[in-house]
Amino acid sequence: MKLFEKAVFVIGPTASGKTALAHAIADSLVAQGKGCELVNIDAFQFYRGVSAGTAKPSPAEIAHYKYHGIDILNPEASMDAARYAEFVWGACKEIYARGNLPVCVGGSGLYLRAVLHGLDPLPSRNDELRQMFRASAEAWGWPELHRWLELLAPERAAQLHPNDKTRIERALEIVFQLPEGVTPKDVFTKLKPLSQQSSVGDVFLIQVDCADAILKQRISQRIAGMFSSGWFEEIIGLRNNIGDVFAQSQALKAIGYPEIWEWIVANDCLTVSNAIDLSRLRARCESELAERIATLTWQYVRRQRTWNAKERLDWAVDSTRLFSEQFLFIDRFVDFINK
């Protein structure tokens, strides 16, 4: 079943150049008389006010490229991959109905998977079952619970290490709640490799990346730019605007935000209002945290690459060597946008 008609997806790790490439592709398409609108699939750019630390496009870029899915939620709200997939499907259908081509861009693997393939309708969290599993694991060990899973859902058990307690617990929680007539095979279909899963729409997938040394340099430069564009002050402002709920918000989970927030609290920055003092505190915060945030970002890049390697692709792009204009001369891309 198709949930949207046709869309281009530009994916890749943080700082790889995917947003710049998506903008350039959109410009090239429009120059040829083809309408184009962009759709965000980043997990944090849809929060209002969470901007400096998420590399969110500028207001001018958002307007120029007719972005969908940016600044659609307050920072204290929450969003899951399934709900956001429905939003993206709807946006793609509306864009295509207007005669334009959707170009979706972002680096959040779970959101990409949900948009491209959908998610299994799995049972919700059950704390009573979890307590039982944890008590059993304390008595007999997680390998024993893994053996339970082998009996109940062998395909899923084969994918998990016997000590992977988080996934074993969730798999058992799902199996124990399946309604009559539904088997584990019915609900674990999305666990096969992404490259073997059918897409829920007609997709041209572009993966963007570059050499490690270049990417690490870009990450460091990006973090410096985030601090200089007001990242530190943004986090103080978010806390002042929405109160203590900010500390538990989903928006605070974006890389760098919890680290800077903890630093702000530890250094009692919320009571400082003098601009000069704030500037000094920001400089201290950057000098003490920039390297740590860069390390966390690089760890995330590795996870993004691992996720993206599982996905099918139509074209792999080295952002330092291939310019978007060349896509208009790639037969497969031309065929896709014209069919």
N, C-alpha and C positions, 0 to 999 in steps of 0.2 A: 504493500500500500504506500503510495507516494504522499508525503506530508508537505512537500513543496515541489515546485517545478524544476527550476534550474538555478544554480548559484556557483560562484567561484569562491574557494576557500584559500586564504593565505595564512599559513601557520608556521611556527618556528619558535625557537627559544627566545627568552628575554634579550633585548638589544640586538637581535640578529638583523633587524631592518625590515621586518614584515609590514609594519605600518607605513613606512615610507614607500615600500614597494606597492602596497595596496593603493595608496594615493596616486602613485605614478601610473599604475594600470588604469585606475579610474579616469585620470586626465587623458590618457591615450585613447581610451574608449570614447570618451565624450568628444575628443577632437575628431574622431571618425564618425560622429553623428550617432553614437550608440549611448543611450541613457544608462546611467549607473548610479547606484546608491550603496553606501557602506553599512555594514551591520557589525556591531561589536560582539565578540565572543570571549572577552576578557572577564574573569570572575569578579573583578573589583571596580572596573570603570563605570559600572551602572550605578554606583553610589554617588549621590550629590555631595560635593565638598571633599571627597576623597580623590584628590587630583594630582597634587605635586609628586606624591610617591608612587603613582600608578602609571606614569608616562601617558596620561590621558591627552588626547588631541586637544589643541587649543579651541576656544569658542569659535574662532574664525574657520578653523578646519572642520569642526563639527557642522557648521552651517554650510560651508562650501561643498562638502562631500555628502551632505544629507544623511548624516549618521543616524542609525537606529540603535537603541540599547545603551545609550550613555546618559548619565544623570537622570535615571528613571526611578530611583529609590532613595529614600532618606537613609543616612548612615546607620541609624539604629534598627532599620528593617533587616530582613534576611531573605535570601534567595537560594533555591537549590537548583541542581542541574536540570531536573525534569521540568520544573516550571519555566526555567529560562529557555530550554529547548522549544517549548511551546511558543514562547514569545518570538524566538528567531524564526520558527516555521511560519508563524503568522506574518512577520515582517517580510520574509522572502516571498511569500505568496502575494502580498500587497504590492511589493516592488515590481514583481514580474507582471502582475495584472496591469500595472501602469505602462508596461512596455519597456521597463528598465531591467538591467541585470544586477542582481544582488552580489556584492563582493563582501564576504564575511572575513573578519580578521581578528586574531587573538591567539594567545598561547596557553589557554587553560585546557588541559587534556580531557578532564571529565566533562566539561561543557561541550567540547568538540565531539566527544563520543556520543553524548546525549543528542546533540543536534544531528549528527550524521547517521546514527544507527538507532536512536531511541534507547530507552532503558527498560530493563525488566520490571514488571509491576510486582515488586517484592513486599512481603509483609513488613510491618513497622517494627520498631524496637519494642522488646518485651523484657522489662527489668526483672520480672520473676524468673523467667527462663535463664537470663544471664546470671542471676545469683545462683541458680542451680548448677549451671555449667561451671562457674568459678569455684563453687564448693567441691564439685566433682574433680576438677582439675587440681585443686589443692590436695585432695586425697590421693588421686591416682596419676596426676600429671597430664599435660596437654597431649602427649602422644596417644594416651588412651582415648581421649575425646576425638582425636584424629581417626582412630580405628572405628569409633562410632560412625563418624562421617563416611568412612570407606564403605560401611555396610548400607548406609542410607542414601548417599549420593557419591558413588565412586568416581564419577567424572570430575566433580568439584574437588574431592579429596586428593586426586592425583595432581592437582594444580597447586596444592598447598604443602608447605613444610610442616612436619609433625609438631613443631614448636611455634607455628604462626598463630598465636592464641587469638589475636584480634579477628582474623578472617575465619578461623575454625569456629569461634564463638558465633559470628554473624551467620555463617553457613548453617550451623545447627539451629540457630534461632529461626531461620527461614524455613528449614525442613520441618521443624516441629509445629509450625503454624500453617502449613499448606492445607487448603481446603480439600475435601474429599474429591477424588477424580483428577487432582492436579499432581503431577510427579515432579521430582527435582529437575528432570530434563526439560520440563516445560518452562521453568523459571530461570534456569541457568544458561539459556541459549546465548546470552550476550557475553559469556565468558570465553568463547572461542576467540582466536586471534582476530583483531579488528580488520586485518586485510582480507579475512574470509567472510566478514559480515557484509550483507548487502546494505547499501545506503537507502535512506528514506526519501531521497530526492536525486535529481540528476546533478552530479557534482564534478567540477574540475578542481583538483586539489594540488596546491603549490606549497612545497615545503622550502622555507628559507633558512639558511644557516651561513656560517663563515668559520674561519680558522679560530682555534682556541685563543691564541694570543691576541687576535684582533677583538674577539668577543670580550675577553677579560678587560682589555683597555676601554672598550665601549661601556662596559658595566661601571667601571670606576668613574669615567667621565659623566655617565648618566647620574650616578649617586651625587657627585659634586653639583651637578646642575639642579638636582632635586632640592638639595639644601639651599642653594642660592635662589631658587624660585619660591622659597617659603615653606618648605616641608615641615620644619620645626614649628613655625608659627601656626601652620594649618592644623597640626595635631592639638595644640593648645586651644585653638579656636573650636575644633570639633568637641573637645571635652567641655568647654564652656557653654557651647550651644545645646548639647544633649545630655549633659550631666554625667553621673556615675555610670549610667547604662552603657556609655561608650566603652568602658573597660571590658564589657562582656559582648560587645557587638561583633558581628561577622566581619564588618569592615576593618576592624582592628587586626584581623588575621593576615592582611597583606604584608609581604616581607618589608621589614624596616619599621612598620608602624608600632608593633608591640615593643620593640627594642627602644625606639625613641620615646615612647610613652613611659616605659619603666624608668628611663633616664630622667625624664621631666619630673616624675614623681619623686625619685630619689634625690634630686637636686632642688626640690621645692620651687619649681619654676612657675607654678600657677599663680603665685602671689606677686610675681614681678610684672610691672606694667611699663616701666621705663624702656623706651625703644633702644637706647644704647646698651642697657643691661641685657635686654633680650638678644641683641646682636652678639654680645660677648658669649652668652650662654649657648646660642646656636653654634658659634664657632667652636666652642669646647665640645659640644655634643658631636659635631661632625668629626672633629679630630679623634675623639674617643671611639666612635661607632662606625665610621665609614668602612674601615677594613672588615669589621665583623659583618656588616650588611652586605658587603661585596662577596664575602665567603658564603653567606646564606643564599645569595642570589645565584652564585655559581653552582651550589648544590641543587638549587631548583632547576637551573639550566640542564644539569645532567638528568634529572627526572623528566624534564620536558623532552629531551632527546630520546630517552628510553621509551616514553609513551609514543612519540611521533614515529619512531622506527617501526612500531607495530601497525601503523596505519598505512593504507594504500596511498599511492601518490601518482599524479600525472606528470609532475615536473619538479625536479630538485634544483634549487637556485642557490648559487654562491653570491651573496649580496654585494661582495666586493668586486665581482667580475661581470655579472650579467645585469643589464639594464632592462627596465620594464618594457621599453619600446620594442625590444626584440621579441616579446611575447606575441606581438601582432604578426610575426613572421613564422611562428611555430605552427605547423599545420594542425596539430591536434587542438591547440587553443583556438585557432581561427575557426575550425570546424565546430568546436563546442559553442562559441558565442554566436555563430551564424545559423546553427541548426534550429 
